[in-house]
Amino acid sequence: AQSVTQLDSHVSVSEGTPVLLRCNYSSSYSPSLFWYVQHPNKGLQLLLKYTSAATLVKGINGFEAEFKKSETSFHLTKPSAHMSDAAEYFCVVIFHGSSNTGKLIFGQGTTLQVKP
Amino acid sequence: NAGVTQTPKFQVLKTGQSMTLQCAQDMNHEYMSWYRQDPGMGLRLIHYSVGAGITDQGEVPNGYNVSRSTTEDFPLRLLSAAPSQTSVYFCASSYQLGEKLFFGSGTQLSVL
């Protein structure tokens, strides 16, 4: 079955410490992978996208994600959290079908809290 | 460019009523989709379309209909509203499947 699992519904870090948001997926094929962020009362913004050019993907605002095929994971990291990073983060996976169709499936979301 | 225009922003329905959520984009995007967002469940895909005349079901299609007669428009119809359809709905589009998604501002729907 095709699925996306964000392993933590809530992550709390102190400002200046590293951030790790975990995402695993299940798919028979190499999927397309994304991270989106949703700040309170705002729309969703693309953080980064895995394009198969490199397993380590750099995104906006200092975020990175590493694609590990053997672990079917695409975890999001940032070396040093900032207060403005507090938001909800979504791992997104495209499960490709036939004839260029495909379902863009969101994980359940991880709420990142950043403490001063 | 207006981007993705989604209307209405708020709607209250009674159980059994039908309505259509409108979504239009002016970016010539091929891929359009509808999601509902519920607390603790992320965004769940309702229906999507990879081009005019082509639609397909997502994760939670029951109780919803879509059509894609033009590239620009992708309306979502609630056939007979139920309280379980109380949610925030987002329309999203991208140039093609796999490209950056552009989201509408959302519709907060309450079904009483």
Interface residues (C-beta under 8 A of the other chain):
Chain A: Q6 S9 S32 Y36 G43 L44 L46 K49 F90 I94 G97 N100 T101 G102 K103 L104 I105 F106 G107 Q108 G109
Chain B: S33 Y35 G40 M41 G42 L43 R44 L45 Y48 V50 I54 D56 G58 E59 F90 A92 L97 G98 K100 L101 F103 S105 G106
